[in-house]
């Protein structure tokens, strides 16, 4: 049982690390920082190029038309409203019938968050008796909160993106 829980913890941690990799790149951090800047509409040319690059990548990944891409580009004047999470993680959503929905990768993040919540209590109990396993509950707690954060931001951006691209609220 212990080996199964350890293997599950390692698998869930690696999956969540792969899901968060775009956030750790320099461009991802720059985009996140730019969006949190609030009312700073004027940015350097480098920042504008990075933002345009992410919008272009998202548009190419989902085959958006020029009109739909232009609607997303118009959000550059309101950085706090930019769907940064989905620009960083375009693989989390799929486009069907003109609307964005939950993709396989977002479902995988949802499942990994649930698995980490399920295996956390037994691992915490095992740690009480075997101190060498102390890292496992810490990893599960980290994965759980990282997954919740990614899910919260992705679902929030999903509604905004559907409104931007289709022009109609959900």
Chimera marker file (.cmm) of the C-alpha trace (Angstrom):
<marker_set name="trace">
<marker id="1" x="0.000" y="0.000" z="0.000" r="1" g="1" b="0" radius="0.5"/>
<marker id="2" x="2.829" y="2.359" z="0.860" r="1" g="1" b="0" radius="0.5"/>
<marker id="3" x="4.511" y="1.844" z="-2.501" r="1" g="1" b="0" radius="0.5"/>
<marker id="4" x="1.229" y="2.508" z="-4.302" r="1" g="1" b="0" radius="0.5"/>
<marker id="5" x="0.723" y="5.788" z="-2.428" r="1" g="1" b="0" radius="0.5"/>
<marker id="6" x="4.324" y="6.829" z="-3.046" r="1" g="1" b="0" radius="0.5"/>
<marker id="7" x="3.993" y="6.062" z="-6.772" r="1" g="1" b="0" radius="0.5"/>
<marker id="8" x="0.700" y="7.976" z="-6.941" r="1" g="1" b="0" radius="0.5"/>
<marker id="9" x="2.283" y="10.961" z="-5.192" r="1" g="1" b="0" radius="0.5"/>
<marker id="10" x="5.241" y="11.029" z="-7.557" r="1" g="1" b="0" radius="0.5"/>
<marker id="11" x="3.000" y="10.670" z="-10.629" r="1" g="1" b="0" radius="0.5"/>
<marker id="12" x="0.644" y="13.445" z="-9.508" r="1" g="1" b="0" radius="0.5"/>
<marker id="13" x="3.549" y="15.759" z="-8.654" r="1" g="1" b="0" radius="0.5"/>
<marker id="14" x="5.201" y="15.228" z="-12.030" r="1" g="1" b="0" radius="0.5"/>
<marker id="15" x="1.919" y="15.789" z="-13.870" r="1" g="1" b="0" radius="0.5"/>
<marker id="16" x="1.265" y="19.032" z="-11.990" r="1" g="1" b="0" radius="0.5"/>
<marker id="17" x="4.838" y="20.190" z="-12.576" r="1" g="1" b="0" radius="0.5"/>
<marker id="18" x="4.364" y="19.639" z="-16.314" r="1" g="1" b="0" radius="0.5"/>
<marker id="19" x="1.097" y="21.580" z="-16.188" r="1" g="1" b="0" radius="0.5"/>
<marker id="20" x="2.800" y="24.534" z="-14.472" r="1" g="1" b="0" radius="0.5"/>
<marker id="21" x="5.941" y="24.669" z="-16.664" r="1" g="1" b="0" radius="0.5"/>
<marker id="22" x="4.737" y="27.589" z="-18.849" r="1" g="1" b="0" radius="0.5"/>
<marker id="23" x="4.389" y="29.681" z="-15.693" r="1" g="1" b="0" radius="0.5"/>
<marker id="24" x="8.062" y="29.128" z="-14.846" r="1" g="1" b="0" radius="0.5"/>
<marker id="25" x="9.473" y="30.356" z="-18.152" r="1" g="1" b="0" radius="0.5"/>
<marker id="26" x="10.744" y="33.943" z="-18.257" r="1" g="1" b="0" radius="0.5"/>
<marker id="27" x="8.123" y="34.987" z="-20.817" r="1" g="1" b="0" radius="0.5"/>
<marker id="28" x="5.339" y="33.479" z="-18.716" r="1" g="1" b="0" radius="0.5"/>
<marker id="29" x="6.491" y="35.350" z="-15.636" r="1" g="1" b="0" radius="0.5"/>
<marker id="30" x="6.730" y="38.558" z="-17.668" r="1" g="1" b="0" radius="0.5"/>
<marker id="31" x="3.172" y="38.121" z="-18.967" r="1" g="1" b="0" radius="0.5"/>
<marker id="32" x="1.875" y="37.416" z="-15.455" r="1" g="1" b="0" radius="0.5"/>
<marker id="33" x="3.689" y="40.471" z="-14.062" r="1" g="1" b="0" radius="0.5"/>
<marker id="34" x="2.398" y="42.685" z="-16.894" r="1" g="1" b="0" radius="0.5"/>
<marker id="35" x="-1.204" y="41.635" z="-16.250" r="1" g="1" b="0" radius="0.5"/>
<marker id="36" x="-0.885" y="42.334" z="-12.533" r="1" g="1" b="0" radius="0.5"/>
<marker id="37" x="0.491" y="45.804" z="-13.278" r="1" g="1" b="0" radius="0.5"/>
<marker id="38" x="-3.029" y="47.206" z="-13.262" r="1" g="1" b="0" radius="0.5"/>
<marker id="39" x="-3.479" y="50.493" z="-15.072" r="1" g="1" b="0" radius="0.5"/>
<marker id="40" x="-0.146" y="50.516" z="-16.874" r="1" g="1" b="0" radius="0.5"/>
<marker id="41" x="-1.355" y="50.742" z="-20.458" r="1" g="1" b="0" radius="0.5"/>
<marker id="42" x="1.995" y="51.858" z="-21.800" r="1" g="1" b="0" radius="0.5"/>
<marker id="43" x="4.565" y="49.077" z="-21.929" r="1" g="1" b="0" radius="0.5"/>
<marker id="44" x="7.920" y="48.623" z="-23.496" r="1" g="1" b="0" radius="0.5"/>
<marker id="45" x="8.137" y="47.181" z="-26.973" r="1" g="1" b="0" radius="0.5"/>
<marker id="46" x="9.592" y="43.960" z="-25.555" r="1" g="1" b="0" radius="0.5"/>
<marker id="47" x="6.581" y="43.398" z="-23.321" r="1" g="1" b="0" radius="0.5"/>
<marker id="48" x="4.202" y="44.182" z="-26.197" r="1" g="1" b="0" radius="0.5"/>
<marker id="49" x="6.029" y="41.641" z="-28.377" r="1" g="1" b="0" radius="0.5"/>
<marker id="50" x="5.781" y="38.974" z="-25.668" r="1" g="1" b="0" radius="0.5"/>
<marker id="51" x="2.048" y="39.626" z="-25.195" r="1" g="1" b="0" radius="0.5"/>
<marker id="52" x="1.476" y="39.555" z="-28.967" r="1" g="1" b="0" radius="0.5"/>
<marker id="53" x="3.476" y="36.330" z="-29.182" r="1" g="1" b="0" radius="0.5"/>
<marker id="54" x="1.297" y="34.611" z="-26.583" r="1" g="1" b="0" radius="0.5"/>
<marker id="55" x="-1.874" y="35.845" z="-28.283" r="1" g="1" b="0" radius="0.5"/>
<marker id="56" x="-0.533" y="34.605" z="-31.630" r="1" g="1" b="0" radius="0.5"/>
<marker id="57" x="0.346" y="31.194" z="-30.172" r="1" g="1" b="0" radius="0.5"/>
<marker id="58" x="-3.105" y="30.854" z="-28.613" r="1" g="1" b="0" radius="0.5"/>
<marker id="59" x="-4.743" y="31.934" z="-31.868" r="1" g="1" b="0" radius="0.5"/>
<marker id="60" x="-2.699" y="29.451" z="-33.882" r="1" g="1" b="0" radius="0.5"/>
<marker id="61" x="-3.370" y="26.614" z="-31.428" r="1" g="1" b="0" radius="0.5"/>
<marker id="62" x="-7.133" y="27.102" z="-31.717" r="1" g="1" b="0" radius="0.5"/>
<marker id="63" x="-7.365" y="28.326" z="-35.336" r="1" g="1" b="0" radius="0.5"/>
<marker id="64" x="-8.961" y="31.653" z="-34.424" r="1" g="1" b="0" radius="0.5"/>
<marker id="65" x="-9.945" y="34.029" z="-37.190" r="1" g="1" b="0" radius="0.5"/>
<marker id="66" x="-8.384" y="37.477" z="-37.471" r="1" g="1" b="0" radius="0.5"/>
<marker id="67" x="-11.534" y="39.060" z="-36.022" r="1" g="1" b="0" radius="0.5"/>
<marker id="68" x="-11.460" y="36.774" z="-32.972" r="1" g="1" b="0" radius="0.5"/>
<marker id="69" x="-7.746" y="37.362" z="-32.496" r="1" g="1" b="0" radius="0.5"/>
<marker id="70" x="-8.296" y="41.118" z="-32.760" r="1" g="1" b="0" radius="0.5"/>
<marker id="71" x="-10.870" y="40.941" z="-29.947" r="1" g="1" b="0" radius="0.5"/>
<marker id="72" x="-8.278" y="39.327" z="-27.697" r="1" g="1" b="0" radius="0.5"/>
<marker id="73" x="-5.616" y="41.846" z="-28.763" r="1" g="1" b="0" radius="0.5"/>
<marker id="74" x="-7.963" y="44.686" z="-27.798" r="1" g="1" b="0" radius="0.5"/>
<marker id="75" x="-7.714" y="43.447" z="-24.209" r="1" g="1" b="0" radius="0.5"/>
<marker id="76" x="-4.097" y="44.680" z="-24.100" r="1" g="1" b="0" radius="0.5"/>
<marker id="77" x="-5.483" y="48.045" z="-23.024" r="1" g="1" b="0" radius="0.5"/>
<marker id="78" x="-6.906" y="46.301" z="-19.923" r="1" g="1" b="0" radius="0.5"/>
<marker id="79" x="-4.095" y="44.033" z="-18.684" r="1" g="1" b="0" radius="0.5"/>
<marker id="80" x="-5.974" y="43.030" z="-15.539" r="1" g="1" b="0" radius="0.5"/>
<marker id="81" x="-8.729" y="41.514" z="-17.671" r="1" g="1" b="0" radius="0.5"/>
<marker id="82" x="-6.420" y="39.583" z="-20.022" r="1" g="1" b="0" radius="0.5"/>
<marker id="83" x="-7.005" y="35.782" z="-19.892" r="1" g="1" b="0" radius="0.5"/>
<marker id="84" x="-3.370" y="35.168" z="-18.966" r="1" g="1" b="0" radius="0.5"/>
<marker id="85" x="-3.782" y="31.607" z="-17.702" r="1" g="1" b="0" radius="0.5"/>
<marker id="86" x="-5.227" y="30.375" z="-20.974" r="1" g="1" b="0" radius="0.5"/>
<marker id="87" x="-2.679" y="32.347" z="-22.995" r="1" g="1" b="0" radius="0.5"/>
<marker id="88" x="0.050" y="30.588" z="-21.028" r="1" g="1" b="0" radius="0.5"/>
<marker id="89" x="-1.702" y="27.198" z="-21.192" r="1" g="1" b="0" radius="0.5"/>
<marker id="90" x="-3.616" y="27.007" z="-24.499" r="1" g="1" b="0" radius="0.5"/>
<marker id="91" x="-3.685" y="23.213" z="-24.249" r="1" g="1" b="0" radius="0.5"/>
<marker id="92" x="-6.072" y="23.359" z="-21.278" r="1" g="1" b="0" radius="0.5"/>
<marker id="93" x="-9.065" y="24.205" z="-23.470" r="1" g="1" b="0" radius="0.5"/>
<marker id="94" x="-10.497" y="22.943" z="-26.734" r="1" g="1" b="0" radius="0.5"/>
<marker id="95" x="-12.703" y="24.722" z="-29.191" r="1" g="1" b="0" radius="0.5"/>
<marker id="96" x="-15.892" y="23.071" z="-30.331" r="1" g="1" b="0" radius="0.5"/>
<marker id="97" x="-18.677" y="24.725" z="-32.295" r="1" g="1" b="0" radius="0.5"/>
<marker id="98" x="-17.152" y="28.180" z="-31.828" r="1" g="1" b="0" radius="0.5"/>
<marker id="99" x="-16.983" y="27.988" z="-28.021" r="1" g="1" b="0" radius="0.5"/>
<marker id="100" x="-14.167" y="27.024" z="-25.714" r="1" g="1" b="0" radius="0.5"/>
<marker id="101" x="-14.620" y="24.132" z="-23.334" r="1" g="1" b="0" radius="0.5"/>
<marker id="102" x="-12.638" y="22.008" z="-20.953" r="1" g="1" b="0" radius="0.5"/>
<marker id="103" x="-9.857" y="20.120" z="-22.676" r="1" g="1" b="0" radius="0.5"/>
<marker id="104" x="-8.212" y="16.838" z="-21.756" r="1" g="1" b="0" radius="0.5"/>
<marker id="105" x="-5.340" y="18.583" z="-19.991" r="1" g="1" b="0" radius="0.5"/>
<marker id="106" x="-7.715" y="20.584" z="-17.787" r="1" g="1" b="0" radius="0.5"/>
<marker id="107" x="-9.509" y="17.353" z="-16.926" r="1" g="1" b="0" radius="0.5"/>
<marker id="108" x="-6.130" y="15.808" z="-16.063" r="1" g="1" b="0" radius="0.5"/>
<marker id="109" x="-5.367" y="18.739" z="-13.733" r="1" g="1" b="0" radius="0.5"/>
<marker id="110" x="-8.791" y="18.287" z="-12.143" r="1" g="1" b="0" radius="0.5"/>
<marker id="111" x="-8.167" y="14.543" z="-11.636" r="1" g="1" b="0" radius="0.5"/>
<marker id="112" x="-4.653" y="15.114" z="-10.263" r="1" g="1" b="0" radius="0.5"/>
<marker id="113" x="-6.028" y="17.633" z="-7.764" r="1" g="1" b="0" radius="0.5"/>
<marker id="114" x="-8.668" y="15.124" z="-6.678" r="1" g="1" b="0" radius="0.5"/>
<marker id="115" x="-6.166" y="12.270" z="-6.409" r="1" g="1" b="0" radius="0.5"/>
<marker id="116" x="-3.852" y="14.404" z="-4.279" r="1" g="1" b="0" radius="0.5"/>
<marker id="117" x="-6.787" y="15.186" z="-1.975" r="1" g="1" b="0" radius="0.5"/>
<marker id="118" x="-7.680" y="11.476" z="-1.701" r="1" g="1" b="0" radius="0.5"/>
<marker id="119" x="-4.209" y="10.192" z="-0.916" r="1" g="1" b="0" radius="0.5"/>
<marker id="120" x="-3.309" y="13.019" z="1.466" r="1" g="1" b="0" radius="0.5"/>
<marker id="121" x="-4.978" y="11.578" z="4.624" r="1" g="1" b="0" radius="0.5"/>
<marker id="122" x="-3.451" y="8.083" z="4.397" r="1" g="1" b="0" radius="0.5"/>
<marker id="123" x="-0.028" y="9.564" z="3.693" r="1" g="1" b="0" radius="0.5"/>
<marker id="124" x="-0.343" y="11.890" z="6.663" r="1" g="1" b="0" radius="0.5"/>
<marker id="125" x="-1.215" y="8.882" z="8.814" r="1" g="1" b="0" radius="0.5"/>
<marker id="126" x="1.768" y="6.921" z="7.522" r="1" g="1" b="0" radius="0.5"/>
<marker id="127" x="4.022" y="9.865" z="8.241" r="1" g="1" b="0" radius="0.5"/>
<marker id="128" x="2.995" y="9.757" z="11.896" r="1" g="1" b="0" radius="0.5"/>
<marker id="129" x="4.551" y="6.289" z="12.145" r="1" g="1" b="0" radius="0.5"/>
<marker id="130" x="7.390" y="6.630" z="9.635" r="1" g="1" b="0" radius="0.5"/>
<marker id="131" x="9.130" y="9.990" z="9.689" r="1" g="1" b="0" radius="0.5"/>
<marker id="132" x="11.088" y="9.207" z="6.529" r="1" g="1" b="0" radius="0.5"/>
<marker id="133" x="7.863" y="9.781" z="4.547" r="1" g="1" b="0" radius="0.5"/>
<marker id="134" x="7.373" y="13.357" z="5.786" r="1" g="1" b="0" radius="0.5"/>
<marker id="135" x="7.906" y="14.829" z="2.322" r="1" g="1" b="0" radius="0.5"/>
<marker id="136" x="4.954" y="13.022" z="0.730" r="1" g="1" b="0" radius="0.5"/>
<marker id="137" x="2.113" y="14.872" z="2.512" r="1" g="1" b="0" radius="0.5"/>
<marker id="138" x="3.924" y="18.151" z="1.837" r="1" g="1" b="0" radius="0.5"/>
<marker id="139" x="4.103" y="17.326" z="-1.883" r="1" g="1" b="0" radius="0.5"/>
<marker id="140" x="0.427" y="16.347" z="-1.953" r="1" g="1" b="0" radius="0.5"/>
<marker id="141" x="-0.585" y="19.551" z="-0.220" r="1" g="1" b="0" radius="0.5"/>
<marker id="142" x="1.479" y="21.575" z="-2.694" r="1" g="1" b="0" radius="0.5"/>
<marker id="143" x="-0.034" y="19.726" z="-5.658" r="1" g="1" b="0" radius="0.5"/>
<marker id="144" x="-3.534" y="20.196" z="-4.289" r="1" g="1" b="0" radius="0.5"/>
<marker id="145" x="-3.221" y="23.955" z="-3.891" r="1" g="1" b="0" radius="0.5"/>
<marker id="146" x="-1.359" y="24.373" z="-7.199" r="1" g="1" b="0" radius="0.5"/>
<marker id="147" x="-4.133" y="22.442" z="-8.935" r="1" g="1" b="0" radius="0.5"/>
<marker id="148" x="-6.848" y="24.503" z="-7.274" r="1" g="1" b="0" radius="0.5"/>
<marker id="149" x="-5.137" y="27.723" z="-8.328" r="1" g="1" b="0" radius="0.5"/>
<marker id="150" x="-4.751" y="26.577" z="-11.930" r="1" g="1" b="0" radius="0.5"/>
<marker id="151" x="-8.369" y="25.368" z="-12.086" r="1" g="1" b="0" radius="0.5"/>
<marker id="152" x="-9.709" y="28.584" z="-10.566" r="1" g="1" b="0" radius="0.5"/>
<marker id="153" x="-7.813" y="30.794" z="-12.998" r="1" g="1" b="0" radius="0.5"/>
<marker id="154" x="-8.540" y="28.602" z="-16.029" r="1" g="1" b="0" radius="0.5"/>
<marker id="155" x="-12.300" y="28.477" z="-15.437" r="1" g="1" b="0" radius="0.5"/>
<marker id="156" x="-12.396" y="32.214" z="-14.815" r="1" g="1" b="0" radius="0.5"/>
<marker id="157" x="-10.492" y="32.877" z="-18.039" r="1" g="1" b="0" radius="0.5"/>
<marker id="158" x="-12.668" y="30.379" z="-19.924" r="1" g="1" b="0" radius="0.5"/>
<marker id="159" x="-15.809" y="32.443" z="-19.370" r="1" g="1" b="0" radius="0.5"/>
<marker id="160" x="-14.030" y="35.656" z="-20.309" r="1" g="1" b="0" radius="0.5"/>
<marker id="161" x="-12.527" y="34.111" z="-23.422" r="1" g="1" b="0" radius="0.5"/>
<marker id="162" x="-15.877" y="32.758" z="-24.600" r="1" g="1" b="0" radius="0.5"/>
<marker id="163" x="-17.373" y="36.208" z="-24.184" r="1" g="1" b="0" radius="0.5"/>
<marker id="164" x="-14.478" y="37.838" z="-26.068" r="1" g="1" b="0" radius="0.5"/>
<marker id="165" x="-14.405" y="35.421" z="-28.983" r="1" g="1" b="0" radius="0.5"/>
<marker id="166" x="-18.128" y="34.856" z="-29.486" r="1" g="1" b="0" radius="0.5"/>
<marker id="167" x="-19.268" y="38.309" z="-28.388" r="1" g="1" b="0" radius="0.5"/>
<marker id="168" x="-21.971" y="36.715" z="-26.218" r="1" g="1" b="0" radius="0.5"/>
<marker id="169" x="-21.876" y="36.057" z="-22.460" r="1" g="1" b="0" radius="0.5"/>
<marker id="170" x="-22.228" y="32.469" z="-21.215" r="1" g="1" b="0" radius="0.5"/>
<link id1="1" id2="2" r="1" g="1" b="0" radius="0.2"/>
<link id1="2" id2="3" r="1" g="1" b="0" radius="0.2"/>
<link id1="3" id2="4" r="1" g="1" b="0" radius="0.2"/>
<link id1="4" id2="5" r="1" g="1" b="0" radius="0.2"/>
<link id1="5" id2="6" r="1" g="1" b="0" radius="0.2"/>
<link id1="6" id2="7" r="1" g="1" b="0" radius="0.2"/>
<link id1="7" id2="8" r="1" g="1" b="0" radius="0.2"/>
<link id1="8" id2="9" r="1" g="1" b="0" radius="0.2"/>
<link id1="9" id2="10" r="1" g="1" b="0" radius="0.2"/>
<link id1="10" id2="11" r="1" g="1" b="0" radius="0.2"/>
<link id1="11" id2="12" r="1" g="1" b="0" radius="0.2"/>
<link id1="12" id2="13" r="1" g="1" b="0" radius="0.2"/>
<link id1="13" id2="14" r="1" g="1" b="0" radius="0.2"/>
<link id1="14" id2="15" r="1" g="1" b="0" radius="0.2"/>
<link id1="15" id2="16" r="1" g="1" b="0" radius="0.2"/>
<link id1="16" id2="17" r="1" g="1" b="0" radius="0.2"/>
<link id1="17" id2="18" r="1" g="1" b="0" radius="0.2"/>
<link id1="18" id2="19" r="1" g="1" b="0" radius="0.2"/>
<link id1="19" id2="20" r="1" g="1" b="0" radius="0.2"/>
<link id1="20" id2="21" r="1" g="1" b="0" radius="0.2"/>
<link id1="21" id2="22" r="1" g="1" b="0" radius="0.2"/>
<link id1="22" id2="23" r="1" g="1" b="0" radius="0.2"/>
<link id1="23" id2="24" r="1" g="1" b="0" radius="0.2"/>
<link id1="24" id2="25" r="1" g="1" b="0" radius="0.2"/>
<link id1="25" id2="26" r="1" g="1" b="0" radius="0.2"/>
<link id1="26" id2="27" r="1" g="1" b="0" radius="0.2"/>
<link id1="27" id2="28" r="1" g="1" b="0" radius="0.2"/>
<link id1="28" id2="29" r="1" g="1" b="0" radius="0.2"/>
<link id1="29" id2="30" r="1" g="1" b="0" radius="0.2"/>
<link id1="30" id2="31" r="1" g="1" b="0" radius="0.2"/>
<link id1="31" id2="32" r="1" g="1" b="0" radius="0.2"/>
<link id1="32" id2="33" r="1" g="1" b="0" radius="0.2"/>
<link id1="33" id2="34" r="1" g="1" b="0" radius="0.2"/>
<link id1="34" id2="35" r="1" g="1" b="0" radius="0.2"/>
<link id1="35" id2="36" r="1" g="1" b="0" radius="0.2"/>
<link id1="36" id2="37" r="1" g="1" b="0" radius="0.2"/>
<link id1="37" id2="38" r="1" g="1" b="0" radius="0.2"/>
<link id1="38" id2="39" r="1" g="1" b="0" radius="0.2"/>
<link id1="39" id2="40" r="1" g="1" b="0" radius="0.2"/>
<link id1="40" id2="41" r="1" g="1" b="0" radius="0.2"/>
<link id1="41" id2="42" r="1" g="1" b="0" radius="0.2"/>
<link id1="42" id2="43" r="1" g="1" b="0" radius="0.2"/>
<link id1="43" id2="44" r="1" g="1" b="0" radius="0.2"/>
<link id1="44" id2="45" r="1" g="1" b="0" radius="0.2"/>
<link id1="45" id2="46" r="1" g="1" b="0" radius="0.2"/>
<link id1="46" id2="47" r="1" g="1" b="0" radius="0.2"/>
<link id1="47" id2="48" r="1" g="1" b="0" radius="0.2"/>
<link id1="48" id2="49" r="1" g="1" b="0" radius="0.2"/>
<link id1="49" id2="50" r="1" g="1" b="0" radius="0.2"/>
<link id1="50" id2="51" r="1" g="1" b="0" radius="0.2"/>
<link id1="51" id2="52" r="1" g="1" b="0" radius="0.2"/>
<link id1="52" id2="53" r="1" g="1" b="0" radius="0.2"/>
<link id1="53" id2="54" r="1" g="1" b="0" radius="0.2"/>
<link id1="54" id2="55" r="1" g="1" b="0" radius="0.2"/>
<link id1="55" id2="56" r="1" g="1" b="0" radius="0.2"/>
<link id1="56" id2="57" r="1" g="1" b="0" radius="0.2"/>
<link id1="57" id2="58" r="1" g="1" b="0" radius="0.2"/>
<link id1="58" id2="59" r="1" g="1" b="0" radius="0.2"/>
<link id1="59" id2="60" r="1" g="1" b="0" radius="0.2"/>
<link id1="60" id2="61" r="1" g="1" b="0" radius="0.2"/>
<link id1="61" id2="62" r="1" g="1" b="0" radius="0.2"/>
<link id1="62" id2="63" r="1" g="1" b="0" radius="0.2"/>
<link id1="63" id2="64" r="1" g="1" b="0" radius="0.2"/>
<link id1="64" id2="65" r="1" g="1" b="0" radius="0.2"/>
<link id1="65" id2="66" r="1" g="1" b="0" radius="0.2"/>
<link id1="66" id2="67" r="1" g="1" b="0" radius="0.2"/>
<link id1="67" id2="68" r="1" g="1" b="0" radius="0.2"/>
<link id1="68" id2="69" r="1" g="1" b="0" radius="0.2"/>
<link id1="69" id2="70" r="1" g="1" b="0" radius="0.2"/>
<link id1="70" id2="71" r="1" g="1" b="0" radius="0.2"/>
<link id1="71" id2="72" r="1" g="1" b="0" radius="0.2"/>
<link id1="72" id2="73" r="1" g="1" b="0" radius="0.2"/>
<link id1="73" id2="74" r="1" g="1" b="0" radius="0.2"/>
<link id1="74" id2="75" r="1" g="1" b="0" radius="0.2"/>
<link id1="75" id2="76" r="1" g="1" b="0" radius="0.2"/>
<link id1="76" id2="77" r="1" g="1" b="0" radius="0.2"/>
<link id1="77" id2="78" r="1" g="1" b="0" radius="0.2"/>
<link id1="78" id2="79" r="1" g="1" b="0" radius="0.2"/>
<link id1="79" id2="80" r="1" g="1" b="0" radius="0.2"/>
<link id1="80" id2="81" r="1" g="1" b="0" radius="0.2"/>
<link id1="81" id2="82" r="1" g="1" b="0" radius="0.2"/>
<link id1="82" id2="83" r="1" g="1" b="0" radius="0.2"/>
<link id1="83" id2="84" r="1" g="1" b="0" radius="0.2"/>
<link id1="84" id2="85" r="1" g="1" b="0" radius="0.2"/>
<link id1="85" id2="86" r="1" g="1" b="0" radius="0.2"/>
<link id1="86" id2="87" r="1" g="1" b="0" radius="0.2"/>
<link id1="87" id2="88" r="1" g="1" b="0" radius="0.2"/>
<link id1="88" id2="89" r="1" g="1" b="0" radius="0.2"/>
<link id1="89" id2="90" r="1" g="1" b="0" radius="0.2"/>
<link id1="90" id2="91" r="1" g="1" b="0" radius="0.2"/>
<link id1="91" id2="92" r="1" g="1" b="0" radius="0.2"/>
<link id1="92" id2="93" r="1" g="1" b="0" radius="0.2"/>
<link id1="93" id2="94" r="1" g="1" b="0" radius="0.2"/>
<link id1="94" id2="95" r="1" g="1" b="0" radius="0.2"/>
<link id1="95" id2="96" r="1" g="1" b="0" radius="0.2"/>
<link id1="96" id2="97" r="1" g="1" b="0" radius="0.2"/>
<link id1="97" id2="98" r="1" g="1" b="0" radius="0.2"/>
<link id1="98" id2="99" r="1" g="1" b="0" radius="0.2"/>
<link id1="99" id2="100" r="1" g="1" b="0" radius="0.2"/>
<link id1="100" id2="101" r="1" g="1" b="0" radius="0.2"/>
<link id1="101" id2="102" r="1" g="1" b="0" radius="0.2"/>
<link id1="102" id2="103" r="1" g="1" b="0" radius="0.2"/>
<link id1="103" id2="104" r="1" g="1" b="0" radius="0.2"/>
<link id1="104" id2="105" r="1" g="1" b="0" radius="0.2"/>
<link id1="105" id2="106" r="1" g="1" b="0" radius="0.2"/>
<link id1="106" id2="107" r="1" g="1" b="0" radius="0.2"/>
<link id1="107" id2="108" r="1" g="1" b="0" radius="0.2"/>
<link id1="108" id2="109" r="1" g="1" b="0" radius="0.2"/>
<link id1="109" id2="110" r="1" g="1" b="0" radius="0.2"/>
<link id1="110" id2="111" r="1" g="1" b="0" radius="0.2"/>
<link id1="111" id2="112" r="1" g="1" b="0" radius="0.2"/>
<link id1="112" id2="113" r="1" g="1" b="0" radius="0.2"/>
<link id1="113" id2="114" r="1" g="1" b="0" radius="0.2"/>
<link id1="114" id2="115" r="1" g="1" b="0" radius="0.2"/>
<link id1="115" id2="116" r="1" g="1" b="0" radius="0.2"/>
<link id1="116" id2="117" r="1" g="1" b="0" radius="0.2"/>
<link id1="117" id2="118" r="1" g="1" b="0" radius="0.2"/>
<link id1="118" id2="119" r="1" g="1" b="0" radius="0.2"/>
<link id1="119" id2="120" r="1" g="1" b="0" radius="0.2"/>
<link id1="120" id2="121" r="1" g="1" b="0" radius="0.2"/>
<link id1="121" id2="122" r="1" g="1" b="0" radius="0.2"/>
<link id1="122" id2="123" r="1" g="1" b="0" radius="0.2"/>
<link id1="123" id2="124" r="1" g="1" b="0" radius="0.2"/>
<link id1="124" id2="125" r="1" g="1" b="0" radius="0.2"/>
<link id1="125" id2="126" r="1" g="1" b="0" radius="0.2"/>
<link id1="126" id2="127" r="1" g="1" b="0" radius="0.2"/>
<link id1="127" id2="128" r="1" g="1" b="0" radius="0.2"/>
<link id1="128" id2="129" r="1" g="1" b="0" radius="0.2"/>
<link id1="129" id2="130" r="1" g="1" b="0" radius="0.2"/>
<link id1="130" id2="131" r="1" g="1" b="0" radius="0.2"/>
<link id1="131" id2="132" r="1" g="1" b="0" radius="0.2"/>
<link id1="132" id2="133" r="1" g="1" b="0" radius="0.2"/>
<link id1="133" id2="134" r="1" g="1" b="0" radius="0.2"/>
<link id1="134" id2="135" r="1" g="1" b="0" radius="0.2"/>
<link id1="135" id2="136" r="1" g="1" b="0" radius="0.2"/>
<link id1="136" id2="137" r="1" g="1" b="0" radius="0.2"/>
<link id1="137" id2="138" r="1" g="1" b="0" radius="0.2"/>
<link id1="138" id2="139" r="1" g="1" b="0" radius="0.2"/>
<link id1="139" id2="140" r="1" g="1" b="0" radius="0.2"/>
<link id1="140" id2="141" r="1" g="1" b="0" radius="0.2"/>
<link id1="141" id2="142" r="1" g="1" b="0" radius="0.2"/>
<link id1="142" id2="143" r="1" g="1" b="0" radius="0.2"/>
<link id1="143" id2="144" r="1" g="1" b="0" radius="0.2"/>
<link id1="144" id2="145" r="1" g="1" b="0" radius="0.2"/>
<link id1="145" id2="146" r="1" g="1" b="0" radius="0.2"/>
<link id1="146" id2="147" r="1" g="1" b="0" radius="0.2"/>
<link id1="147" id2="148" r="1" g="1" b="0" radius="0.2"/>
<link id1="148" id2="149" r="1" g="1" b="0" radius="0.2"/>
<link id1="149" id2="150" r="1" g="1" b="0" radius="0.2"/>
<link id1="150" id2="151" r="1" g="1" b="0" radius="0.2"/>
<link id1="151" id2="152" r="1" g="1" b="0" radius="0.2"/>
<link id1="152" id2="153" r="1" g="1" b="0" radius="0.2"/>
<link id1="153" id2="154" r="1" g="1" b="0" radius="0.2"/>
<link id1="154" id2="155" r="1" g="1" b="0" radius="0.2"/>
<link id1="155" id2="156" r="1" g="1" b="0" radius="0.2"/>
<link id1="156" id2="157" r="1" g="1" b="0" radius="0.2"/>
<link id1="157" id2="158" r="1" g="1" b="0" radius="0.2"/>
<link id1="158" id2="159" r="1" g="1" b="0" radius="0.2"/>
<link id1="159" id2="160" r="1" g="1" b="0" radius="0.2"/>
<link id1="160" id2="161" r="1" g="1" b="0" radius="0.2"/>
<link id1="161" id2="162" r="1" g="1" b="0" radius="0.2"/>
<link id1="162" id2="163" r="1" g="1" b="0" radius="0.2"/>
<link id1="163" id2="164" r="1" g="1" b="0" radius="0.2"/>
<link id1="164" id2="165" r="1" g="1" b="0" radius="0.2"/>
<link id1="165" id2="166" r="1" g="1" b="0" radius="0.2"/>
<link id1="166" id2="167" r="1" g="1" b="0" radius="0.2"/>
<link id1="167" id2="168" r="1" g="1" b="0" radius="0.2"/>
<link id1="168" id2="169" r="1" g="1" b="0" radius="0.2"/>
<link id1="169" id2="170" r="1" g="1" b="0" radius="0.2"/>
</marker_set>
